[in-house]
Amino acid sequence: MLNEMDRKEKLLDICRDTLESGIYFDESLENIDYYAAVCKAASVAKLYKFFGCNMSLFKYIFEGDESLMMIFSIPTASNIDSKEDSRHISQKVMDIIKLLEDMFVVIDYMNLNTVKEDKFCYLTIVKKNDIHDEAGINCEEENVDVRDMFGFEKI
């Protein structure tokens, strides 16, 4: 099992990979077809296992700015009314949010949706590329560390 530092490093590597060779997600945040999004990520080998959930990362344009979008697919139990199952899902969501809050300065968008037909909860996170947009930095030319660009805490 990965400790917190290993999880941060793994997520940082995945973010770098997404920024370099990721695919764009071009749907509205209000009408996400989560099943299609997960399939899209899997079709290009960009579906990762993280915190016991499936995690998909995409490039995304949020409020006119280039951003990083994460979708965590958190499995629900067959009995969604069970308090034990709800606590388990809540704990996973809180663990994911805590890690992301530790890594990012600001999370620009966060939403949790439950799709009963899929038997999953979907946590959607968007982080704007703040420094790149405000300072006009070209990451490839300026050799900018992605941790600076997205406000990651140095580890």
C-alpha angles and dihedrals in degrees: 000000000000120000121223095268091050090049091051092050092046092049091046090053091049091049091051091049091049092050091049102040108002128128127244122248108213105181127105116264090232095058106037116161094212096189091054091046092053091047091049091053093045092050090062096037093253097124114109136186110235129162088352090301135103110254125197123188126198140171108248139180107230119181089342094307129109107252145171117245124198126191117192114196106206114191117229124209121251090253102058092175093065113111091215092056092046091051090049092052091044091052092052091050091049092048091052093046092047092053092047092047089051090052103038128056091212134009106211098197134012130173135165120205129179117210106192093191090057093040089227139112113218120210111196119195127181125190119186121225091241104170094044092053099041098043099032091234119170102211096206095049097039096041092230119181111240088226089064093043096054099031096252117170110247111251 
